[in-house]
């Protein structure tokens, strides 16, 4: 079985950098303004909290943008900024599309539904484009590899 990578292409990666980069810059601006205008010893926690939020957002952005999954004969190998893990094909109960409504629109991504344990989102699949052909292509690739691996 040929190995297949699931992740963002360069155009989608650039689009996510612009969207999330602007939010990170806005958080950094609020942090700077708060730190410069804060008066008194009891307001340090606000600047520190916003700083932690900005760092957490940046790490999540890098993890979302550069995370990928390698489909192999053994299973799904998740390779993200913060972790590496393997989910064997015999632990997979299904592949589903998850829809989430936010203020920014309706987002969809792919989930690996496991026999035991919680479902895991597949990195490199989140999109807010309706009827995204790229997301459908990724879902078909995962389901085909899964069917070949389990003999179905």
Steps between C-alpha positions, in 0.01 A plus 500: 500500500638839403538753778280811468547835675196696620565867573459853369634605163707818481204724401289384795798533734556859387131583543505364856817696581334824393181431695670379818798734471272802513334368814840435660612854414179640650562305822859625509375859453252468786773345716740785424238767564398335826860466618579863418189649659464273804537683826564343834653174614175301477454530122801293395281187483293647215805558279639158591169328426473668162860404426427135576190518282703641210765227533235227523327637192825510304587139590148388407530686169829331412361162608188548285685632197789254485343188650476205262396136500681221317273214392696175511423130505534510881263791560479877522827663608424845643790743472429836657704778653440373853470122462548182300262206529373197313141382490492144360229424244340239729422780751311703237120471510432766236598823329252786544464861394446731797318831453542788747320832487693802627473875457744467210278257311451128477819296527542134411778250552553125510490284813635153561237322709677241710372169636640589844573851618411840370471607138803680357494786248717446193739794461509671163128457433327802656322728254223757494427463128161340431513184288880490508626253238842483671341387828298238311817376327676465836206310649491259205877440528474417872201269447670318211816440703292383795299259279820356343666458840210312661424300186161656433 
